Amino acid sequence: MATQKPKTRAPEQTFEEPAYLRQLIDDAVPVRIRMRTNEEFSGILEYYDASFVRLTRKGEPNLFIYKHDIKYLFEEETA
């Protein structure tokens, strides 16, 4: 009978967030951000750091959004 290794848990943090955000900025990918309040904002990410992102919007004020207020972010489909 073979002994089984204990299953390892998935890591809490993969450290892939900075690379993904940098790719979105470099490629000017349109994104939509859903806030914890369920408000949504669309635009292009222009800057990020450990605490917030800057969302640039056409015809509307740019937003600095704290990461802890973001429920999720997704890429918008381009036509």
C-alpha positions as CSV (number, residue, x, y, z in Angstrom):
1,M,0.0,0.0,0.0
2,A,1.5,3.3,-1.1
3,T,1.5,6.1,1.4
4,Q,-0.3,9.2,0.3
5,K,1.2,12.7,0.6
6,P,-1.0,15.2,2.3
7,K,-2.7,17.5,-0.1
8,T,-1.2,20.9,-0.3
9,R,-3.5,23.9,-0.3
10,A,-3.5,26.5,-3.0
11,P,-1.5,29.6,-2.1
12,E,-3.3,32.6,-0.7
13,Q,-1.3,34.9,-2.9
14,T,0.2,34.1,-6.3
15,F,1.9,37.5,-6.8
16,E,0.6,37.6,-10.4
17,E,-1.5,40.8,-9.8
18,P,1.3,43.3,-10.7
19,A,2.2,41.5,-14.0
20,Y,-1.5,41.3,-15.0
21,L,-2.1,45.0,-14.2
22,R,1.0,46.0,-16.0
23,Q,-0.2,44.1,-19.1
24,L,-3.6,45.8,-18.9
25,I,-1.9,49.2,-18.7
26,D,0.7,48.5,-21.5
27,D,-1.9,47.1,-23.9
28,A,-4.5,49.8,-23.0
29,V,-7.1,47.1,-22.5
30,P,-10.6,48.5,-21.6
31,V,-11.8,47.2,-18.3
32,R,-14.8,47.3,-16.1
33,I,-14.5,47.5,-12.3
34,R,-17.3,46.3,-10.0
35,M,-17.2,47.9,-6.6
36,R,-18.2,46.3,-3.3
37,T,-21.3,48.6,-3.5
38,N,-22.1,47.0,-6.9
39,E,-21.4,50.3,-8.7
40,E,-19.5,49.8,-12.0
41,F,-17.0,51.9,-13.8
42,S,-15.4,51.5,-17.2
43,G,-12.2,52.8,-18.6
44,I,-8.5,52.1,-19.1
45,L,-6.1,51.5,-16.2
46,E,-3.3,54.0,-16.3
47,Y,-1.5,53.5,-13.0
48,Y,-1.5,51.2,-10.0
49,D,0.3,50.7,-6.7
50,A,-0.2,48.6,-3.6
51,S,-3.3,50.5,-2.5
52,F,-5.1,51.8,-5.5
53,V,-5.6,51.9,-9.3
54,R,-6.2,54.9,-11.6
55,L,-9.0,54.4,-14.1
56,T,-9.0,56.8,-17.0
57,R,-12.4,57.4,-18.5
58,K,-13.5,59.2,-21.7
59,G,-15.7,62.2,-21.2
60,E,-15.8,61.7,-17.4
61,P,-13.4,62.4,-14.5
62,N,-10.6,59.9,-14.0
63,L,-10.9,57.9,-10.8
64,F,-8.4,56.7,-8.1
65,I,-10.0,53.6,-6.7
66,Y,-8.8,51.9,-3.5
67,K,-8.2,48.2,-4.2
68,H,-10.0,47.2,-1.0
69,D,-13.2,48.7,-2.4
70,I,-13.0,46.6,-5.6
71,K,-15.1,43.5,-5.8
72,Y,-13.6,42.4,-9.1
73,L,-12.2,43.7,-12.4
74,F,-12.7,42.3,-15.8
75,E,-11.6,43.0,-19.4
76,E,-14.4,44.5,-21.5
77,E,-15.0,42.9,-24.9
78,T,-13.7,45.0,-27.8
79,A,-15.8,45.3,-30.9
